[in-house]
């Protein structure tokens, strides 16, 4: 079996298109809109008694979009710090 060399010729990691910086920023912007939409949904559900039973949908949407926003921001911060310290 052929092993990978410890000192590869090309040192820059290839980032897939869905994990690129621009794709992550687009995801963050889209999910901020979804998060704001869910906050409006929570507000409407709290005001109308008929919608109290359905408030869980807006809460779930807010929690899930918040988690994906946080994980994407953490991924970008880790990538930025790794890239910054690897140059030094």
Secondary structure, 3 states (H helix, E strand, C coil): CCCCCCCCCCCCCCCCHHHCHHHHHHHHHHHHHHHHHHHHHHHHHHHCHHHHHHHHHHHHHHHHHHHHHHHHHHHHHHHHHHHHHHHC
